[in-house]
Amino acid sequence: MTTPHQEHTEHGTHRHGPACGHNAVSHGDHLDYAHDGHLHREHAGHWDECEPAGHTVHQGHEHVHYDECGHAQVRHGDHVDYLHGGHRHAEHEGHWDDH
């Protein structure tokens, strides 16, 4: 589940793609790019915020992420998400959430 359509008007002219330098995360039928603490997706000629809504616990996530765990880190609002297994994980109240 994601938040309703919200255009990222401050995105500027940067074009995300395989060599843009930002982490790409598969999200349903599209790719999101982690940039400036947000997830962005291309939509109808512009870039939208593509943030998850709700709280989804990642069941069975036994790996503990930390600064040197080997997974890419993505700044996300007031915390850090870790890219792992094609999605983002965030520590939350003693467990890991899927973002």
C-alpha positions in Angstrom: 0.0 0.0 0.0 1.3 3.5 -0.9 0.2 7.0 -0.3 -2.1 8.6 -2.9 -0.6 10.2 -6.0 1.7 13.0 -4.8 3.9 14.7 -7.4 7.5 15.5 -6.2 7.6 19.0 -7.7 11.1 19.8 -6.3 12.7 16.9 -8.1 14.4 19.2 -10.7 15.8 17.8 -14.0 17.7 14.8 -12.6 16.7 11.6 -14.5 16.8 8.4 -12.5 18.0 5.3 -14.3 20.5 2.3 -14.0 23.5 4.6 -13.9 22.2 7.6 -12.0 23.9 6.7 -8.7 20.8 6.3 -6.6 19.6 3.0 -5.2 16.7 1.4 -7.1 14.1 -0.6 -5.2 11.5 -2.9 -7.0 8.0 -1.8 -5.9 5.1 -3.7 -7.5 5.1 -2.9 -11.2 7.8 -0.2 -11.1 11.1 0.9 -9.7 11.5 3.4 -6.9 14.6 5.5 -6.6 15.9 6.5 -3.2 16.8 10.2 -3.4 17.0 12.9 -0.7 15.3 10.8 2.0 12.3 9.9 -0.2 11.4 7.2 -2.7 10.6 8.6 -6.2 8.9 6.9 -9.2 8.4 8.1 -12.7 4.8 8.6 -13.6 3.2 10.3 -16.7 6.3 12.5 -17.4 7.0 13.6 -13.9 8.3 12.1 -10.6 6.0 11.1 -7.8 6.7 10.4 -4.1 6.2 6.7 -3.6 6.1 6.2 0.1 4.5 3.2 1.8 1.5 3.7 4.0 0.7 1.6 7.0 2.8 -0.7 9.1 4.0 -4.1 7.6 6.2 -6.3 9.8 8.8 -8.3 7.9 8.1 -11.8 9.4 11.2 -14.1 9.7 13.8 -11.4 9.2 16.6 -12.8 11.3 19.5 -10.7 9.9 20.3 -7.6 12.1 21.2 -4.6 10.0 23.9 -2.1 11.2 26.4 0.3 9.6 28.8 -2.4 8.3 26.3 -5.2 7.6 27.0 -5.0 3.8 23.5 -3.8 2.8 23.0 -0.3 1.2 21.6 2.3 3.5 18.9 4.8 2.5 18.0 7.8 4.5 14.3 7.8 4.9 12.8 10.7 6.9 14.0 10.4 10.5 15.7 7.0 10.2 17.8 4.7 7.9 16.3 1.9 5.8 18.4 -1.0 4.6 18.0 -2.4 1.1 17.8 -6.1 1.3 16.1 -8.8 -0.7 14.6 -6.3 -3.2 12.9 -4.1 -0.6 13.7 -1.8 2.3 13.8 -2.7 6.0 13.5 -0.4 8.9 14.0 -1.2 12.5 10.9 -0.5 14.5 10.0 -1.4 18.2 12.2 -4.6 18.3 11.4 -5.9 14.8 12.0 -5.1 11.2 9.3 -3.4 9.0 9.0 -3.7 5.2 8.9 -0.3 3.6 
